[in-house]
Amino acid sequence: MGPEEARIRQLVLGNQPIEARFVALFEYFANGFVRHAAPGYSRVQYGGLGSRNGYAMDGLEGFARTAPLLAAWIYSGRDATVGDPGGGRPSERVAMLRAGILGGVDPHSSEYWGGIRDQDQGIVEAADVARVLWLTRASIWDKLDSGQKRMICTWLLAGAGAQTPRSNWMLFPVVISVVLASLSPENASQEVLQRAHRVFADYKQYYLDHGWFYDRPHGVDFYNAWGITYDLFWIHTVDPAFEPDFIGAALEKSADLTQHLVSPRGIPIMGRSICYRTAVPVPLVAATFLDSSRFPTGRAVRALDVVWRYFVANDSLRDGALTQGYFRADPRLLERYSGTGSCHWGLRSLVLAFMHPAGDRFWRASQEPLPVEEADYRLDLSKLGWIVEGHRASGEIIITIPRNPADVNTIDEYSWTMRAQETFLRAPLRPGNSEIKYESRHYSSAAPFPLKN
């Protein structure tokens, strides 16, 4: 732990009002963005283990997955200027985001992100770029000339029309499409929105219950919290007329389920991409924007606070970024598709929180206890294949998956052989550890995987 991480840890775990503590957390990630950004800001090359997608895509992920946090700050009306965090460059946030996007979509730029093809990782990142543009529309989009807008639309339209795997990826073109229709109806034809409705209607077949969906390739996992519910929130926010009844109900039901999966003593984590762990409160924070929300704002704030406290206390920050693991960096649990900027999907809970203006009732709400802090409970989620139990006395939450016959207690290590092969082949060869992520019978917040610290 470096001195800056120690300082942020002390602040986040301290007793100041939550807004002050989370502003410090925001500045930590904002400064890390500046320090690691390429000269034109289109790529952010964090340290750590690379992905199978290569150095350039890792840099795009670093930009696309961190920029929404800066954009939410701007959207909320907060000051967009910052001091020099040590990079020796101007760091006015609007200018950085504008430069990064324009350089990324310009085929003649040295920082061009490349064209988007079917099944391409660029589809995923384009959805986050679209969110940045929507959040900053008054300060960036509205001030671009027609040529710049056309260039951005050309890049995004490729993502809106691209074929995707039949999984949560199906939502990315929908997000891009509704943003394009909102910002640039002259460039987003009616056909773009019609295709988005067709794709979404197709995706709905994966709906199970409680606001959660079956997600290929493995089934039910926390992608429902940090990915699927997040995208549903954005579709609903940008275009409230897009499947409003279905999406509104799914958002509320997802918040209801997720509140039973969060404890001050951890999360019963399971599944892939666990480095997104700090985004688990997304459904609860998203619910604070719903007019008909049945959930008290204070409970959403409580979930956000305990999750970030838990992971900051367990050493999950490094060099202006989230670590590539559950606590510290952990190659044993890091998928080969995950690179140096990938884990910043974990910032999504902060993105939604900072969409609330400074001093807003969200930040002033008195925290209300989570279900596990109030009473014991047992949820039989037959359509999800889960039983969720909360124990008030210990704060432990357990997911039981009855179809899994026994607990998996061994984890494949990241060997020296793998490291040597990675260096020689310049490609990730990390262990998959699929069994421990999906095939154990029990997942407990008190013992997340057989981790050895």
VENDA-V915735 format. One record per backbone hydrogen bond with DSSP energy under -0.5 kcal/mol. CO is the residue of the C=O (numbers start at 1). NH is the residue of the N-H. If there is no record, write none. Layout:
co & nh
CO & NH
CO & NH
//
This chain:
co & nh
2 & 6
3 & 7
4 & 8
5 & 9
6 & 10
7 & 11
8 & 12
9 & 13
11 & 14
17 & 21
18 & 22
19 & 23
20 & 24
21 & 25
22 & 26
23 & 27
24 & 28
25 & 29
26 & 30
27 & 31
28 & 32
29 & 33
30 & 34
31 & 35
32 & 36
33 & 37
34 & 37
36 & 45
38 & 41
43 & 38
43 & 45
44 & 46
51 & 54
54 & 58
55 & 59
56 & 60
57 & 61
58 & 62
59 & 44
59 & 63
60 & 64
61 & 65
62 & 66
63 & 66
63 & 67
64 & 68
66 & 69
66 & 70
67 & 71
68 & 72
69 & 73
70 & 74
71 & 75
72 & 76
73 & 78
74 & 77
80 & 93
83 & 85
92 & 96
93 & 97
94 & 98
95 & 99
96 & 100
97 & 101
98 & 102
99 & 103
100 & 104
101 & 105
102 & 106
104 & 113
105 & 107
106 & 109
109 & 112
115 & 117
117 & 120
120 & 123
120 & 124
121 & 124
121 & 125
122 & 126
123 & 127
124 & 128
125 & 129
126 & 130
127 & 131
128 & 132
129 & 133
130 & 134
131 & 135
132 & 136
134 & 137
136 & 139
136 & 140
136 & 141
137 & 142
140 & 143
141 & 144
145 & 149
146 & 150
147 & 151
148 & 152
149 & 153
150 & 154
151 & 155
152 & 156
153 & 157
154 & 158
155 & 159
156 & 160
157 & 161
158 & 162
159 & 162
163 & 119
165 & 167
167 & 170
168 & 171
169 & 172
169 & 173
170 & 174
171 & 175
172 & 176
173 & 177
174 & 178
175 & 179
176 & 180
177 & 181
178 & 182
179 & 183
180 & 184
184 & 187
184 & 188
187 & 189
189 & 192
189 & 193
190 & 194
191 & 195
192 & 196
193 & 197
194 & 198
195 & 199
196 & 200
197 & 201
198 & 202
199 & 203
200 & 204
202 & 205
203 & 206
204 & 207
206 & 214
209 & 212
212 & 208
212 & 209
215 & 218
215 & 219
219 & 215
221 & 224
222 & 225
222 & 226
223 & 227
223 & 228
224 & 229
227 & 231
228 & 232
229 & 233
230 & 234
231 & 235
232 & 236
233 & 237
234 & 238
235 & 239
239 & 242
241 & 243
243 & 247
244 & 248
245 & 249
246 & 250
247 & 251
248 & 252
249 & 253
250 & 254
251 & 255
252 & 256
253 & 257
254 & 258
255 & 259
257 & 260
258 & 261
259 & 262
263 & 266
266 & 263
267 & 269
270 & 222
273 & 276
274 & 277
276 & 279
277 & 280
279 & 282
280 & 283
281 & 284
281 & 285
282 & 286
283 & 287
284 & 288
285 & 288
286 & 289
287 & 290
290 & 293
296 & 299
296 & 300
297 & 301
298 & 302
298 & 368
299 & 303
300 & 304
301 & 305
302 & 306
303 & 307
304 & 308
305 & 309
306 & 310
307 & 311
308 & 312
309 & 313
310 & 314
311 & 316
312 & 315
316 & 323
318 & 321
321 & 318
323 & 325
324 & 330
328 & 327
330 & 333
330 & 334
331 & 334
333 & 335
335 & 338
336 & 52
339 & 343
341 & 344
342 & 345
343 & 346
344 & 347
345 & 348
346 & 349
347 & 350
347 & 351
348 & 352
349 & 353
350 & 354
351 & 355
352 & 355
353 & 356
357 & 360
360 & 363
360 & 364
361 & 365
362 & 365
370 & 373
370 & 374
371 & 374
371 & 375
377 & 390
378 & 380
379 & 381
379 & 388
380 & 382
381 & 384
381 & 385
381 & 386
386 & 381
387 & 389
387 & 400
388 & 379
389 & 398
390 & 377
390 & 392
391 & 395
391 & 396
396 & 391
397 & 445
398 & 389
398 & 400
399 & 443
400 & 387
400 & 402
401 & 404
403 & 405
407 & 409
413 & 415
415 & 419
416 & 420
417 & 421
418 & 422
419 & 423
420 & 424
421 & 425
422 & 426
422 & 427
433 & 437
434 & 438
435 & 439
437 & 271
441 & 401
443 & 399
444 & 447
447 & 444
447 & 449
448 & 451
449 & 451
451 & 453
//
